Amino acid sequence: VAEVGIAAHWQYKEGGYGEKSYAEKLSWLRQMIEWQKDARDPDEFMENLKIDLFTDEVFVFTPKGDVKSLRSGSTPIDFAYSIHSAIGNRMIGAKVNGRIVTLEYELKNGDIIEIITSGGSNGPSRDWLKIAKTSQARNKINQWFKKEKREENVEHGKIAFDKEIRKNGLTMNQAIKSEYIETLLKKYNFHNIEDVFAAIALGGITVAKVVTRLKEEYRKSLPPEEQTHMLIDQIEKENKRKSKTLPDSGVVVKGIDNCLVRISRCCNPVPGDEIVGYITRGRGVSVHRKDCSNIRNTVIDGDARLIEVYWYKSVSTNVSYLAEITLKAHDRSGLIVEITNAIGESRIPLRAINARTSKDMSVLMQMTLEISNTDQLDRIIAKMSRIKDVFEISRNK
């Protein structure tokens, strides 16, 4: 009805069915209808239609001299599929103006295009979907994969589905009960479970989305007590997963998983310090204390390389960090022994110590301690401050 209605409008406006312009427009209309049939998603079809309607055109020639109109930026792939699906599916190369070109070649006005085909071709490549510019070509390529590779796609999708199901603690029998599948098919407009598997393989829907939906249907079918247990198990598994992905540093980079994190040696931040991340070239994210002199002196406010980081709330006490402190005291016999004893009694490893005496007989000691957090550091600093003749002790920045 739509075809006849629009055709009648054109006939009325242009004065008869015999005119060439009418025939061309009717051909274009039929082409639009065919594309609509190929497109699964109506929104996708409308978006593609807008692209084809409102972009500039390029006019090229077939070897016989026929003119072909394509959207600007089109490639030999688009040209081949504009002639016939069989030409595109058997294409192995192309010539432009008598010279072989790549399939990425952008067609120009006046080009003479010859498509090289072979009966032994294995069909289009998935890479062509990234190269093709017209919705017609992409739809025809997708159509070929759906038809020719359906069995393979179904098998690949099923393998991915089974793996995801087991990862979520379910069996195939639990997940694909008829009532669950029916809900899934209605939700995503599929005809059967094989369509779902094929769509997973083709990237039309993610396997995680499918399994999450089925898992929710399965959970709702359980008694209330079992539903609660299932939710608790899910939360515990998620917490375990997060703990496994926790960096050895105990620092989490906001918005980025499994990121290389390095504790900066210039300020040696430890849990309890306010910290900031700085994106480095080739060395991941370096973590600094917010009061680090290097950050204050070298990084401009608003620097895009600054990134939000934070200590993981459950940092293990087995994870240790280095902290450097400076101690000043009046020199006397036995002072260093008392200081090292205080550190040993607190069961804090002393990794390095350097002491020197000035002309005014005061001692300057630089120490590197291995600690778990700022509370532990504050306690050892307070303990050493009570030692006789120690008059100043501070943490290095």
NORMOKA-V938608 format. One record per backbone hydrogen bond with DSSP energy under -1.0 kcal/mol. NH is the residue of the N-H (numbers start at 0). CO is the residue of the C=O. E is the energy in kcal/mol with one decimal. If there is no record, write none. Layout:
# NORMOKA-V938608
nh:NH co:CO e:E
nh:NH co:CO e:E
This chain:
# NORMOKA-V938608
nh:4 co:0 e:-2.9
nh:5 co:1 e:-2.7
nh:6 co:2 e:-2.3
nh:7 co:3 e:-2.7
nh:8 co:4 e:-1.8
nh:9 co:5 e:-2.4
nh:10 co:6 e:-2.6
nh:11 co:7 e:-2.6
nh:12 co:8 e:-2.4
nh:13 co:9 e:-2.5
nh:14 co:10 e:-1.7
nh:15 co:10 e:-1.4
nh:22 co:18 e:-1.5
nh:23 co:19 e:-2.2
nh:24 co:20 e:-2.1
nh:25 co:21 e:-2.5
nh:26 co:22 e:-2.1
nh:27 co:23 e:-2.2
nh:28 co:24 e:-2.4
nh:29 co:25 e:-2.4
nh:30 co:26 e:-2.0
nh:31 co:27 e:-2.1
nh:32 co:28 e:-2.1
nh:33 co:29 e:-2.2
nh:34 co:30 e:-2.4
nh:35 co:31 e:-2.2
nh:36 co:32 e:-1.7
nh:37 co:33 e:-1.8
nh:38 co:34 e:-2.1
nh:44 co:40 e:-2.1
nh:45 co:41 e:-2.4
nh:46 co:42 e:-2.2
nh:47 co:43 e:-2.6
nh:48 co:44 e:-2.7
nh:49 co:45 e:-2.3
nh:50 co:46 e:-1.9
nh:51 co:47 e:-2.5
nh:52 co:48 e:-2.2
nh:53 co:49 e:-2.4
nh:57 co:69 e:-3.4
nh:59 co:67 e:-2.6
nh:60 co:110 e:-3.2
nh:61 co:65 e:-2.4
nh:64 co:61 e:-2.1
nh:67 co:59 e:-3.2
nh:69 co:57 e:-2.6
nh:71 co:55 e:-3.7
nh:73 co:70 e:-1.6
nh:78 co:74 e:-2.0
nh:79 co:75 e:-2.7
nh:80 co:76 e:-2.1
nh:81 co:77 e:-1.4
nh:82 co:78 e:-1.0
nh:83 co:79 e:-1.9
nh:87 co:83 e:-2.0
nh:88 co:84 e:-2.9
nh:89 co:85 e:-1.4
nh:91 co:115 e:-3.1
nh:92 co:115 e:-1.3
nh:94 co:113 e:-2.9
nh:95 co:98 e:-3.1
nh:96 co:111 e:-2.7
nh:98 co:95 e:-1.6
nh:100 co:93 e:-2.2
nh:104 co:101 e:-1.5
nh:106 co:73 e:-2.9
nh:109 co:58 e:-3.0
nh:110 co:107 e:-2.1
nh:112 co:60 e:-3.0
nh:113 co:94 e:-2.7
nh:115 co:92 e:-2.2
nh:117 co:89 e:-1.9
nh:120 co:117 e:-1.6
nh:127 co:124 e:-1.4
nh:128 co:125 e:-1.2
nh:129 co:126 e:-1.3
nh:130 co:126 e:-1.0
nh:131 co:127 e:-3.2
nh:137 co:133 e:-2.0
nh:138 co:134 e:-2.7
nh:139 co:135 e:-2.2
nh:140 co:136 e:-2.4
nh:141 co:137 e:-2.6
nh:142 co:138 e:-2.4
nh:143 co:139 e:-1.9
nh:144 co:140 e:-2.1
nh:145 co:141 e:-2.5
nh:146 co:142 e:-1.9
nh:147 co:143 e:-3.3
nh:148 co:144 e:-1.4
nh:152 co:148 e:-3.1
nh:153 co:149 e:-3.2
nh:154 co:150 e:-2.1
nh:155 co:151 e:-2.5
nh:156 co:152 e:-2.8
nh:157 co:153 e:-2.3
nh:158 co:154 e:-2.1
nh:159 co:155 e:-2.1
nh:160 co:156 e:-2.4
nh:161 co:157 e:-2.8
nh:162 co:158 e:-2.1
nh:163 co:159 e:-2.1
nh:164 co:160 e:-2.5
nh:165 co:161 e:-2.2
nh:166 co:162 e:-1.8
nh:167 co:163 e:-1.2
nh:168 co:165 e:-1.6
nh:169 co:164 e:-2.1
nh:174 co:170 e:-1.8
nh:175 co:171 e:-2.1
nh:180 co:176 e:-2.5
nh:181 co:177 e:-2.4
nh:182 co:178 e:-1.4
nh:183 co:179 e:-2.1
nh:184 co:180 e:-2.9
nh:185 co:181 e:-2.1
nh:186 co:182 e:-2.2
nh:187 co:183 e:-2.1
nh:189 co:184 e:-1.8
nh:195 co:191 e:-1.2
nh:196 co:192 e:-2.3
nh:197 co:193 e:-2.5
nh:198 co:194 e:-2.3
nh:199 co:195 e:-2.2
nh:200 co:196 e:-2.0
nh:201 co:197 e:-2.1
nh:203 co:198 e:-2.3
nh:209 co:205 e:-1.7
nh:210 co:206 e:-2.5
nh:211 co:207 e:-2.4
nh:212 co:208 e:-1.8
nh:213 co:209 e:-2.2
nh:214 co:210 e:-2.9
nh:215 co:211 e:-1.9
nh:216 co:212 e:-1.9
nh:217 co:213 e:-2.5
nh:218 co:214 e:-2.6
nh:219 co:215 e:-2.1
nh:221 co:218 e:-1.4
nh:226 co:222 e:-2.2
nh:227 co:223 e:-2.1
nh:228 co:224 e:-2.2
nh:229 co:225 e:-2.4
nh:230 co:226 e:-2.1
nh:231 co:227 e:-2.4
nh:232 co:228 e:-2.6
nh:233 co:229 e:-2.2
nh:234 co:230 e:-2.3
nh:235 co:231 e:-2.6
nh:236 co:232 e:-2.5
nh:237 co:233 e:-2.1
nh:238 co:234 e:-2.3
nh:239 co:235 e:-2.3
nh:240 co:236 e:-2.5
nh:241 co:237 e:-2.4
nh:242 co:238 e:-2.3
nh:243 co:239 e:-2.0
nh:244 co:240 e:-1.5
nh:249 co:246 e:-1.9
nh:251 co:309 e:-3.0
nh:253 co:307 e:-2.2
nh:255 co:252 e:-2.0
nh:261 co:284 e:-2.8
nh:263 co:286 e:-2.2
nh:267 co:263 e:-1.5
nh:272 co:269 e:-2.6
nh:275 co:287 e:-2.4
nh:276 co:306 e:-2.4
nh:277 co:285 e:-2.2
nh:278 co:304 e:-2.9
nh:279 co:283 e:-2.8
nh:284 co:259 e:-2.8
nh:285 co:277 e:-2.7
nh:286 co:261 e:-2.8
nh:287 co:275 e:-2.7
nh:289 co:273 e:-2.6
nh:291 co:288 e:-2.0
nh:295 co:291 e:-2.3
nh:296 co:292 e:-2.7
nh:297 co:293 e:-1.9
nh:298 co:294 e:-1.5
nh:302 co:299 e:-1.9
nh:305 co:302 e:-1.8
nh:306 co:276 e:-2.4
nh:309 co:251 e:-2.0
nh:311 co:249 e:-2.8
nh:314 co:311 e:-1.5
nh:318 co:315 e:-1.4
nh:320 co:370 e:-3.2
nh:322 co:368 e:-2.5
nh:324 co:366 e:-2.5
nh:325 co:393 e:-3.2
nh:326 co:364 e:-2.7
nh:327 co:391 e:-3.5
nh:328 co:362 e:-1.9
nh:329 co:388 e:-2.3
nh:330 co:360 e:-2.7
nh:334 co:331 e:-1.4
nh:337 co:333 e:-2.0
nh:338 co:334 e:-2.1
nh:339 co:335 e:-2.6
nh:340 co:336 e:-2.3
nh:341 co:337 e:-2.1
nh:342 co:338 e:-1.8
nh:343 co:339 e:-2.4
nh:344 co:340 e:-2.9
nh:345 co:341 e:-1.1
nh:346 co:343 e:-1.8
nh:347 co:342 e:-1.8
nh:350 co:367 e:-2.5
nh:351 co:367 e:-1.3
nh:353 co:365 e:-2.2
nh:355 co:363 e:-1.8
nh:357 co:361 e:-2.8
nh:360 co:357 e:-1.6
nh:362 co:328 e:-3.9
nh:363 co:355 e:-2.8
nh:364 co:326 e:-3.0
nh:365 co:353 e:-3.1
nh:366 co:324 e:-2.5
nh:367 co:351 e:-2.6
nh:368 co:322 e:-3.1
nh:369 co:348 e:-2.2
nh:370 co:320 e:-2.9
nh:373 co:270 e:-2.6
nh:376 co:372 e:-1.6
nh:377 co:373 e:-2.9
nh:378 co:374 e:-2.0
nh:379 co:375 e:-1.9
nh:380 co:376 e:-2.2
nh:381 co:377 e:-2.3
nh:382 co:378 e:-2.1
nh:383 co:379 e:-2.3
nh:384 co:380 e:-1.9
nh:386 co:383 e:-1.4
nh:389 co:386 e:-1.8
nh:390 co:327 e:-1.7
nh:391 co:327 e:-1.8
nh:393 co:325 e:-2.5
nh:395 co:323 e:-2.7
